[in-house]
Structure formats: C-alpha cells, structure tokens
Amino acid sequence: MKATEVIRGGQTPKWGLVGAVTAAVGASVCCIGPLLLLALGIGGVWVGSLTAMERYRPYWMAATLVFLGVAFFRVYRRPKAVACTPGSACSSDRGRRNKILLWVVTALVLGLLALPYLISYAYAGDPEAAATRQVTLSVRNMACSACAVTVKKSLTRVEGVKDAKVTLSPPQTVVTYDPAKVSVERLIEATTKAGFPSTILAEGGKR
C-alpha cells in the first residue's frame, strides 16, 4: 500500500501506562490491601506487614505521576509530518485510540490513588452505640485512614460489638460491646487476624 504524508500525533504510551498502573497499585496496597483481604475472609498477623509500605506511599505516588507525564508526552508531543501507511502506528486513527486509552487509564490510576481517602470518608460516620460495656484497645500497624477503617470493620462484624471508634493518633480503638455475646479476647483476636494486633489499654463499666 502506498505511503502518504500525514500529520503524526504522539506515540504509543504503553510502558508509561503500565508503569503508572503498577506505581498506583503500590501506592494503595498499604491501605487497600488489608481491607480487601478482610472482605475476602483472609486474615493473619502477616497482613499487617502491608501497612509497612505506607512510608513509601509518597514515592509511589510521585512515580505514578512521572509515568503519567511520560505517557502524556508521548501521546500529545508536538506533531510532525511523516510518511505514513494507513493503519500503522502513526496513523490518525491509532492516535485517537491512544488518547482514549490514556484518559481511561489516567482516570483508573487517579481513582486508585484517591481510594484510601474516599474509603475513610465513606466510613467517617459512626452509628449510635447501644452497648453495655466499653474497652480501649491499643492497635499496632495502623498507618493510614484506610487502616483505621479495616480495624473498625474487623470489630463491627463480630457479633455483640455495637460500635468501634478508631483513631490513628493515638493508635487505638474504643469498642462498645455486649459482654454477654463477646469477650475482650475475641475482640483482640479479630483485630489481630486482620493484621493489626491489639492490647487492652483500659476497660470501662456498664454504660
């Protein structure tokens, strides 16, 4: 087929997009990983090791933005006239597909980066407690707001727990529970299986 002169847009952003997605997953796994595993019924103290990646989250986020920048540069770089065969990588149809792919992946990546914050807002409200006793547990391995959500869900899904207020600073949870249905030891077991070992700080009387 005869080549014709066309205006070429950017190049395929494949590696930039792959890098951006990988970095975004790395930035989110510290917070989303424990919550996802809890939802799947997978637990263990080892899960808490995922939260250790929180310290690297800023670097993963920076890498994500760098890879996205590379992808945008390759797609939207200054066009120039070249000899191009219809259907090849430099054709205008391929350029449009690259732009669509770029924006779809960008939305996905930004969603992954924002997900830990969105989860924390979604579970910000605490239902009104109606339990008879309270216990304050010191919780280890919590590194972000999504970790606090995971601890909260690991406790509230236990029968007999009425409410669990979790804070990052200090790293603890105040659990309101029915002692006739659940013991403090069971509460500690629940957070530990979710990857966040806990110990008793204080026990309250009847409410």
HELIX and SHEET records of a PDB file:
HELIX    1   1 LYS A   14  ALA A   39  1                                  26    
HELIX    2   2 VAL A   45  TYR A   56  5                                  12    
HELIX    3   3 ARG A   57  TYR A   76  1                                  20    
HELIX    4   4 SER A   92  ALA A  122  1                                  31    
HELIX    5   5 SER A  145  THR A  156  1                                  12    
HELIX    6   6 VAL A  184  LYS A  193  1                                  10    
SHEET    1   A 2 THR A   4  ARG A   8  0                                        
SHEET    2   A 2 LYS A  80  CYS A  84 -1                                        
SHEET    1   B 4 VAL A 161  THR A 167  0                                        
SHEET    2   B 4 GLN A 172  TYR A 177 -1                                        
SHEET    3   B 4 ARG A 133  VAL A 139 -1                                        
SHEET    4   B 4 SER A 198  GLU A 203 -1                                        
END                                                                             
